[in-house]
Amino acid sequence: MARVKIATEARERLSVDIELARLRDVDVKALRECWEAAHGKKAPAHLPRHLLYRLLAYRLQADRMGDLDAESRRILDQSSSPEQASSRATEVNRRTNNVRPGTVLGREWNGQMHRVAVMAEGFAWNGVTYPSLTKVAFAITGTRWNGPKFFGLRESLRSGGGERS
């Protein structure tokens, strides 16, 4: 029988989930003790149990899996409501549309299928690494294209994708 290895990331997530479940089951006194252990000072007396839990849970997850990036913090700081933050985050995501290394993008052009591998340091196509998808699109077509749009990572204006003119 083949052995299955759980990736470090999956084990880390499982560990955090177990600790969150334990925190969920403790009383307010124990949460205050956890706060003091984590922050080196007493928890604010006015915080009710549900907020203590949420703050401790956030800190646990941020410490183990990484805190918010600068762009996310900026969006939250400049938003006046959760709805506005969501709208801004969606717009930023639509503009950047990050793809992870290891992803393979495909596009048919002039009857030929072109595959591009996303790498940590750029985009590989035909044995050459390019710094952007736009440069890859130019290499394929010989004309200027928006690289993410060429590879279908952005909706076109005609498809009603929400981009503004």
N, C-alpha and C positions, 0 to 999 in steps of 0.2 A: 504494500500500500504506500502511495506517495505521501511524503510529509508535506504539510502545508505550513508555511511560515507566515505569521502575522507581521505585517510591516510595522516598523517602529512607530510611524504616525498613527496607525490603527490602535496599537497598544497604548500609546499616549492618550488617545481619545477615550479609550475604555477606562483607563485609570482616572481621568478627569470625570467621566460619567459616574463612576463609583463614588468618588469623593463628593460630587454634587448630591448624589442620592443620600449619602450619609449626612451631609449638611441639612438637607431638607427635613430629616427626621429628628433634629435636635431642637431643644427648647431655646428660648431667647437668652437665658443665662449662658448656655454653652456657646451660642453664636457670639455673644459679647466677649467670651473668653477667646474664641477663635480670632475675633477682630483684634484683640489686644496682642495676641501672639503674632499676627500678621503685620500689624502696624506699629507695634511697640508703644501703644498708648490706648487708653480706654475709648470704647466706642461712644459716640455722641449719645447722650441720655435720651434725647427726643426721638431717635430712630426706632420705629416699630420693627417687629420681627421680620415681616416680609421685605422691608428695605435692607435690613442687615443681611438677610440671606442673599438678596440680589446683588448687593455690593460685594459681598464675599465671593459669590459665584463668579461674578465678572472678573474680579482680581485673580482668582484661581485660574480661570481660563486664559486670561491675558498673560499671566506669568508662564504658563505651560505652553501655550500655542502662539503667543505673540499678541501684542496690543494692536490697537487700531493704527493704521498708517497715517501720515500727516494729512493726506488729502481727505480721508474720512473724518478726521478730527475737525478739519477746517469746514467741511460741509455741515457737520453737526453744530459747530459753534456759530455759524452764520445763519442757521435755520431757526425760524420762530415756532415751528410746529413739527411733529413727526411726519405729517403729510408733506410738508415742504422739504424736509430732509430726504424723504423717499424720492420725491420728484427730482431733486438735485442729484442724488446718487444715481438714479436711472439715467439721467442726461449725461453725467460724466462717464458712466459705464458704456453708454451708447457711443460716445466719442472715442474712448480708448480701446474697448473691446479686447482685453488681454487674452492671449492664447498661451497655454503652457508649453514648455519645452517637451518635445516628444510627439506633439500633435503633427499630423500630416494633413496638409491642405491640398485639395485637388481642384483643377480647373481645366476644362477642355477649351482649347483655342485652335482655330483653323483645323479641326478634325484630329488634333493630337492632344492626348491627356498629359497634363503637366502636374507633377506632384512636388510639393515644397515641404521640407521638414523644418519645424520650428525648433530652434536650438537656443540655448541660454545666451549665446553671443550673436545671434542673428537668424537668418533664414537660408537654408541650404537648398540649392537647385542646380542640377547638372554638375555636381562636384565643386561648385563655387558657393561660398558663404557671402550673403549680402546683408547689409546693415538694416534694411527695411523691406517690407513687402512691396512698396512702391518701386524700389530698384529691381526687384524680381519681376514685377509686372512689365516694367520697361524692357528688361532683358528678353522676356518672352515675346512681347508684341512689337517692340521697336517704337512705341508711342507712349506718351505720358498718360498714366492711369493713377487713380487713387488705389493704392495696393490693397487695403482692406476691402474696398468696394469690389475690386476685380476678383478677389477670392471669396466673395459672398459674405464677408463679415459685417458689412453695413448694407442696409436696405437702400434701394435707389429712390430718387425723388418720385418717379412715376408709380412706384408700388405703394405709395402712401405711407412710407416708413416713418413719418413724423419729423423728418428733417425740415428745417425752415429755410425758405429761400431768401 
